[in-house]
Amino acid sequence: MIVVTGATGNVGRPLVHALAAAGEQVTAVSRSDASAHPAGVPGVRHHRADLASPESLAPVLDGADALFLLVAGGGENLDPYAILDAAKTGGVRRVVLLSSQITGTRPDAPSHAHLRAFEDALRESGAEWTVLRPGGFASNAFAWADSVRSRQTVAAPFGDVALPVVDPADLAEAAAVTLRDASHSGRTYELTGPAPISPRQQAQALGEALATPVRFHELTRAQAREHLLRFMPELVVDGTLAILGEPSAAEQRVSPALEQLLGRPPRTFAEWAVRNAGAFRAG
Ligand SMILES: NC(=O)c1ccc[n+]([C@@H]2O[C@H](COP(=O)([O-])OP(=O)(O)OC[C@H]3O[C@@H](n4cnc5c(N)ncnc54)[C@H](OP(=O)(O)O)[C@@H]3O)[C@@H](O)[C@H]2O)c1
């Protein structure tokens, strides 16, 4: 049995489906009740637990073979050692951690200290471990859904700075591969999309998916900072703006790892936009 945390999110939801489709027994974990999970998927059961209370995870980890560990909300309130101890006590042999590219490209970034602590704890845990370090998610574009629906406009900073954003559905497939195959044990994979794409080009791709033009309005760094501070802690906002505005060469590079894991090229942002056009369509 495989336990998937973050099971209602961008990565966890398609991961639950991918594992169930491969014939695995899956326990889908989040803090919300079963109504937040898709119903009636064969082989899937739901369990409410909070990563901040590892004792709530103990019943679900008991007897599990593998754990997909998603550090929700930055991880400031989470204790990686307590979570991994609960996994060990339950008999979990393999753990796949969803980390971030930034833990590798900016090892001193205070915004990602908690994720680095999770990586360190996992490598020391004695479990068969795999660390996935994705770049920015295509699904971050959901933040533009309201303004696209109401004004056909994307407002973002650094309009022409391109990064190889990655489709969370591809991350889910890669997670499924590494959860099911012990040969990925002890490996850290940097996962990106197939090509760098700028926010202005993402707006254009959304327009093509909607078959209606979507304007791009460039925000100043200060405007973007003010906006993001409504949703994220200051540390995370400044870390995010640094990557979006001044990415390093390593952060702009396309990694071959996702194609190697999936046996096919990663999906493009345009494909993500077509699949998710409903969230951006007015009415
Ligand atoms: N967005 C990016 O560009 C990016 C880039 C690199 C890495 N990442 C990493 O990707 C992860 C986010 O993935 P995502 O987009 O799939 O997440 P998401 O869509 O925001 O979903 C978060 C999931 O975690 C659950 N959750 C939240 N807090 C929880 C808690 N305390 N205990 C148990 N479950 C909890 C949520 O359900 P409930 O609310 O019902 O509990 C939900 O299922 C983060 O670790 C982030 O560092 C993101």
The ligand as an SDF file (V2000), in Angstrom:
LIG
                    3D

 48 52  0  0  0  0  0  0  0  0999 V2000
    4.4670   25.7940   -6.9550 N   0  0  0  0  0  0  0  0  0  0  0  0
    5.7140   25.6760   -7.3520 C   0  0  0  0  0  0  0  0  0  0  0  0
    6.1730   26.3630   -8.2930 O   0  0  0  0  0  0  0  0  0  0  0  0
    6.6310   24.6850   -6.6690 C   0  0  0  0  0  0  0  0  0  0  0  0
    7.9520   24.5420   -7.1330 C   0  0  0  0  0  0  0  0  0  0  0  0
    8.7860   23.6090   -6.5180 C   0  0  0  0  0  0  0  0  0  0  0  0
    8.3190   22.8580   -5.4440 C   0  0  0  0  0  0  0  0  0  0  0  0
    7.0320   23.0410   -5.0050 N   0  0  0  0  0  0  0  0  0  0  0  0
    6.5580   22.2500   -3.8460 C   0  0  0  0  0  0  0  0  0  0  0  0
    5.3630   21.5930   -4.1970 O   0  0  0  0  0  0  0  0  0  0  0  0
    4.5550   21.4460   -3.0220 C   0  0  0  0  0  0  0  0  0  0  0  0
    3.1470   21.9250   -3.3330 C   0  0  0  0  0  0  0  0  0  0  0  0
    2.5610   20.9830   -4.2330 O   0  0  0  0  0  0  0  0  0  0  0  0
    1.0870   21.1730   -4.8070 P   0  0  0  0  0  0  0  0  0  0  0  0
    1.0640   22.3810   -5.7030 O   0  0  0  0  0  0  0  0  0  0  0  0
    0.6450   19.8750   -5.3470 O   0  0  0  0  0  0  0  0  0  0  0  0
    0.2780   21.5110   -3.4750 O   0  0  0  0  0  0  0  0  0  0  0  0
   -1.1760   22.1090   -3.3620 P   0  0  0  0  0  0  0  0  0  0  0  0
   -1.9170   21.9910   -4.6470 O   0  0  0  0  0  0  0  0  0  0  0  0
   -1.0640   23.4390   -2.6850 O   0  0  0  0  0  0  0  0  0  0  0  0
   -1.8530   21.0790   -2.3440 O   0  0  0  0  0  0  0  0  0  0  0  0
   -1.4000   20.9280   -1.0280 C   0  0  0  0  0  0  0  0  0  0  0  0
   -1.9320   19.5930   -0.5250 C   0  0  0  0  0  0  0  0  0  0  0  0
   -1.4220   19.3500    0.7820 O   0  0  0  0  0  0  0  0  0  0  0  0
   -2.5270   19.1660    1.7040 C   0  0  0  0  0  0  0  0  0  0  0  0
   -2.0890   19.7340    2.9680 N   0  0  0  0  0  0  0  0  0  0  0  0
   -1.8170   21.0310    3.2490 C   0  0  0  0  0  0  0  0  0  0  0  0
   -1.3890   21.1610    4.5020 N   0  0  0  0  0  0  0  0  0  0  0  0
   -1.3880   19.9030    5.0550 C   0  0  0  0  0  0  0  0  0  0  0  0
   -1.0600   19.3820    6.3280 C   0  0  0  0  0  0  0  0  0  0  0  0
   -0.6280   20.1690    7.3310 N   0  0  0  0  0  0  0  0  0  0  0  0
   -1.2030   18.0430    6.5420 N   0  0  0  0  0  0  0  0  0  0  0  0
   -1.6490   17.2280    5.5480 C   0  0  0  0  0  0  0  0  0  0  0  0
   -1.9550   17.6670    4.3070 N   0  0  0  0  0  0  0  0  0  0  0  0
   -1.8350   18.9870    4.0710 C   0  0  0  0  0  0  0  0  0  0  0  0
   -3.6890   19.8940    1.0410 C   0  0  0  0  0  0  0  0  0  0  0  0
   -4.9360   19.4130    1.4450 O   0  0  0  0  0  0  0  0  0  0  0  0
   -5.6840   19.9810    2.7830 P   0  0  0  0  0  0  0  0  0  0  0  0
   -5.5990   21.4790    2.7060 O   0  0  0  0  0  0  0  0  0  0  0  0
   -7.0590   19.4210    2.6750 O   0  0  0  0  0  0  0  0  0  0  0  0
   -4.9340   19.4080    3.9260 O   0  0  0  0  0  0  0  0  0  0  0  0
   -3.4340   19.5220   -0.4220 C   0  0  0  0  0  0  0  0  0  0  0  0
   -3.8570   18.1820   -0.6590 O   0  0  0  0  0  0  0  0  0  0  0  0
    5.2430   22.2500   -1.8930 C   0  0  0  0  0  0  0  0  0  0  0  0
    5.9760   21.3330   -1.1070 O   0  0  0  0  0  0  0  0  0  0  0  0
    6.1950   23.1490   -2.6620 C   0  0  0  0  0  0  0  0  0  0  0  0
    7.3640   23.4570   -1.9040 O   0  0  0  0  0  0  0  0  0  0  0  0
    6.1810   23.9270   -5.5890 C   0  0  0  0  0  0  0  0  0  0  0  0
  1  2  1  0
  2  3  2  0
  2  4  1  0
  4  5  1  0
  4 48  2  0
  5  6  2  0
  6  7  1  0
  7  8  2  0
  8  9  1  0
  8 48  1  0
  9 10  1  0
  9 46  1  0
 10 11  1  0
 11 12  1  0
 11 44  1  0
 12 13  1  0
 13 14  1  0
 14 15  2  0
 14 16  1  0
 14 17  1  0
 17 18  1  0
 18 19  2  0
 18 20  1  0
 18 21  1  0
 21 22  1  0
 22 23  1  0
 23 24  1  0
 23 42  1  0
 24 25  1  0
 25 26  1  0
 25 36  1  0
 26 27  1  0
 26 35  1  0
 27 28  2  0
 28 29  1  0
 29 30  1  0
 29 35  2  0
 30 31  1  0
 30 32  2  0
 32 33  1  0
 33 34  2  0
 34 35  1  0
 36 37  1  0
 36 42  1  0
 37 38  1  0
 38 39  2  0
 38 40  1  0
 38 41  1  0
 42 43  1  0
 44 45  1  0
 44 46  1  0
 46 47  1  0
M  CHG  2   8   1  16  -1
M  END
$$$$
